[in-house]
Amino acid sequence: MNKKDTNLNYKDLIQTVSEIVSNEKIYKDGLVLVYELEEKRHKQMDEHLFYKSNPSETKFTHRELIEVEIGGTLVRFVKKNKK
């Protein structure tokens, strides 16, 4: 991930989870990664993941809680709380 770009994208997500999955020193049983995203980025990630896993004619409906399993690791996306 570019140090100037702090927005998580799909490529960064796959790369990060791949590093965790392939590292035998990390105990993964029960591991859940949680990313807090700004509302706009949360929706973008939801839409991107939706279209990666569904036929293009399927209607997209934004979800509050996004969960995907990658390499046996659960990744959860939540909206960052506004303060």
Protein Blocks (a to p, Z undefined) as FASTA:
>chain_A
ZZklmcdcfklmmmmmmmmmmmmkbcfehpacdddddfklmmmmmmmmmmmmgcfklccd
ddfbdcddeehiacdddddddZZ
